[in-house]
Amino acid sequence: MVLPVTFKPEAMFRIKPVTRASSTLEGHSEAVLNVSFSPNGRMLASASGDTTVRMWDLNTECPDATLEGHKGWVLYVAFSPDGKILASAGMDKNVLLWDVDTGKQRGLPLKGHKNFITSIAWEPLVSATKDKRLASSSKDLCVRIWSAANNICIRSLSSHTGSITKVLWGGEGLLYSASQDRTIKVWDAETGVLVNNLQGHTHWVNTMALSTDYVLRTGCFDHLQRFTEAANDEDTKAKMRAYAI
């Protein structure tokens, strides 16, 4: 038996390009220096020069919590892959961990850096351990790996000769650090061994992003605006493969 089914569209959805701000989240008393979305997209964390971190509920567009504990400008915030912990760091040289549900600080500050902390990267969920590890980069020329479970420094990576501007944690256990020394260094997160040293930029490397196509995109200070391809052969591809989690 065949039953014919007829239908017709009842509504049409049109998408217009965004040409203006749909809303404004106000509350910080100084410049907002960095923001980060939670993994589920429901919250936004903002770091500010007023020494606070704010967590915003994006459904209501209201502040969910104001996190106070830093003694200087907060330069970077990052949610853990499971969305349960927020890490913040900045000019006071400390990394603070916050419980996202309660807004309270988790344990003591992570101390060890001797200069401003410039970025934070959590270990991707695909390779996460019980330690819930994260890495921080600093103007003190070092990358530090921390255990969020025990609030201790597991390892310090030092080889750069200039301030480190960005750190990323790839999905296959590799850490990438960009620096004002014009290089990108690749580290084995488990052993701390320097795997590769990517050179070519003629000025500071200010930022970078990992791609599932095994290409390391970098943002540099030089006028040529070049991209560094980290995978030119099969052997390098195997070493540098990283998944965005």
C-alpha positions in Angstrom: 0.0 0.0 0.0 1.4 3.4 -1.0 0.3 6.6 0.8 1.1 9.8 -1.1 2.4 12.5 1.1 2.1 16.1 0.0 3.7 19.1 1.8 4.5 22.7 1.2 6.8 25.2 3.0 5.0 27.1 5.7 7.7 29.6 6.4 10.8 31.1 4.9 13.8 32.1 6.8 16.1 34.8 5.6 19.5 35.7 7.0 20.7 39.2 6.9 24.4 40.2 7.2 25.3 41.6 10.6 25.9 45.3 10.2 25.6 46.5 13.8 26.0 45.4 17.4 23.0 43.4 18.5 23.6 44.1 22.2 26.2 45.5 24.6 27.5 43.9 27.7 28.5 46.6 30.2 30.1 46.3 33.6 33.9 46.5 33.4 35.4 49.8 34.5 38.5 49.5 32.4 39.4 48.1 29.0 38.4 44.6 28.1 41.6 42.8 27.0 40.4 39.3 26.2 37.3 37.2 25.9 36.5 33.4 25.7 33.3 31.5 25.0 32.5 28.4 27.1 32.6 25.1 25.2 28.7 24.9 25.2 28.4 28.5 24.0 26.2 29.5 26.9 28.7 31.7 28.7 31.3 34.3 27.9 34.3 35.2 30.1 35.9 38.6 29.8 39.3 39.8 31.2 39.8 43.4 32.0 42.2 46.1 33.1 40.1 46.6 36.1 41.7 43.4 37.6 38.5 41.4 37.4 37.1 38.6 35.3 33.4 38.6 34.5 31.3 35.6 33.4 28.3 36.5 31.3 25.1 34.5 30.7 24.5 34.8 27.0 20.9 33.9 27.2 20.1 36.8 29.5 23.1 38.9 28.6 23.6 39.6 32.3 26.8 39.1 34.4 26.6 35.7 36.1 29.6 36.4 38.3 32.4 38.8 38.9 35.7 37.1 39.8 38.1 39.1 42.0 41.6 38.0 42.9 44.1 39.4 40.5 46.4 42.2 41.5 46.9 43.6 38.0 45.4 43.7 34.5 43.9 40.4 33.5 45.3 39.6 30.0 43.9 36.2 29.2 41.0 33.9 30.0 40.3 30.3 28.8 37.7 27.7 29.7 38.7 24.1 30.2 37.5 21.7 27.5 34.8 20.3 29.8 33.6 23.8 30.7 34.0 23.3 34.4 37.1 25.5 35.1 38.0 28.9 33.9 41.7 29.9 33.9 42.8 33.6 34.0 46.2 35.2 34.0 47.9 38.5 33.5 50.2 41.1 34.7 50.4 39.8 38.3 52.3 36.8 36.9 49.8 34.3 38.4 47.3 31.9 36.9 44.0 31.7 38.8 41.6 28.8 38.4 37.8 29.4 39.0 34.9 27.0 39.4 32.5 28.0 36.7 29.4 26.8 38.6 30.1 28.7 41.8 32.4 31.5 40.6 34.8 30.7 43.4 38.6 30.4 43.2 39.9 26.8 43.1 42.9 26.5 45.4 45.9 28.8 45.5 47.3 30.8 42.6 49.6 29.0 40.2 52.9 30.8 40.8 56.2 30.5 39.0 56.3 32.9 36.1 58.6 35.9 36.6 56.9 38.3 34.1 53.5 38.9 32.5 51.5 35.9 31.4 50.5 36.3 27.7 48.3 33.3 27.0 46.8 30.1 28.3 46.0 26.8 26.5 44.2 23.8 27.9 45.1 20.2 27.0 42.4 19.1 24.4 39.7 16.8 25.6 40.8 14.1 23.2 44.0 13.6 25.2 43.1 15.0 28.6 44.3 13.3 31.7 43.1 13.3 35.3 45.5 16.2 36.0 43.4 18.5 33.7 46.6 20.1 32.4 47.0 23.6 31.0 50.0 25.6 29.6 50.8 29.2 30.1 53.2 31.4 28.1 55.0 34.5 29.5 57.3 37.4 28.8 59.8 35.6 31.0 60.7 33.4 27.9 59.1 30.2 29.4 56.1 28.0 28.9 54.9 26.3 32.0 52.6 23.2 32.2 50.3 23.0 35.2 48.1 20.4 36.8 44.7 22.0 37.5 43.9 19.0 39.8 46.9 19.6 42.1 47.7 23.2 41.4 51.3 22.5 40.8 53.8 23.2 37.9 54.6 19.9 36.1 57.2 21.2 33.7 58.9 24.4 32.5 59.9 24.7 28.8 62.6 27.2 28.0 64.4 27.8 24.7 63.0 31.0 23.4 65.2 34.1 23.4 62.3 36.6 23.3 58.9 37.1 25.0 56.5 34.3 24.2 53.3 35.7 22.8 51.1 32.6 22.3 50.9 29.0 23.3 48.7 26.3 21.7 48.1 22.7 22.7 47.5 20.3 19.8 45.5 17.1 19.9 48.4 14.7 19.6 50.4 15.9 22.6 52.4 18.7 21.0 52.7 22.2 22.3 53.3 25.2 20.0 54.8 28.4 21.3 55.2 31.7 19.3 57.7 34.3 20.3 59.1 37.8 19.7 62.4 35.9 18.8 60.7 35.3 15.4 60.3 31.5 15.8 57.6 29.0 16.6 58.8 26.1 18.7 57.1 22.7 18.9 57.4 20.7 22.1 56.5 17.2 23.3 54.2 17.9 26.2 54.9 14.7 27.9 58.7 14.9 27.9 59.3 18.6 27.4 61.6 17.8 24.5 61.9 20.4 21.7 60.6 18.6 18.6 60.9 21.3 16.0 62.0 24.9 15.6 60.1 26.8 12.8 62.0 29.8 11.4 61.3 32.3 8.6 59.6 35.3 10.0 61.6 38.5 10.0 59.8 40.0 13.0 57.8 39.1 16.0 55.3 36.2 15.7 52.2 37.6 17.6 49.7 34.9 17.2 49.0 31.5 15.6 46.2 29.0 15.0 46.1 25.3 14.4 44.3 23.7 11.5 43.0 20.2 11.0 44.8 20.4 7.6 48.1 20.2 9.5 49.1 23.7 8.6 50.2 26.1 11.3 48.9 29.6 10.6 50.9 32.4 12.2 50.3 36.1 12.6 53.5 38.1 12.4 54.6 41.7 12.8 56.4 41.9 9.4 54.9 43.6 6.5 55.0 40.5 4.2 52.2 38.9 6.3 53.5 35.5 5.5 52.1 32.1 6.6 54.3 29.4 7.9 53.5 25.9 6.6 54.5 23.4 9.2 53.9 20.4 7.0 55.9 20.1 3.8 56.5 16.4 3.9 54.9 13.3 5.3 57.3 13.0 8.2 56.7 16.5 9.4 52.9 16.0 8.9 53.0 13.0 11.3 54.8 15.1 13.9 52.8 18.2 13.6 49.3 16.9 13.2 46.9 18.7 15.6 43.2 18.6 15.9 41.1 21.6 17.0 39.0 20.5 19.9 
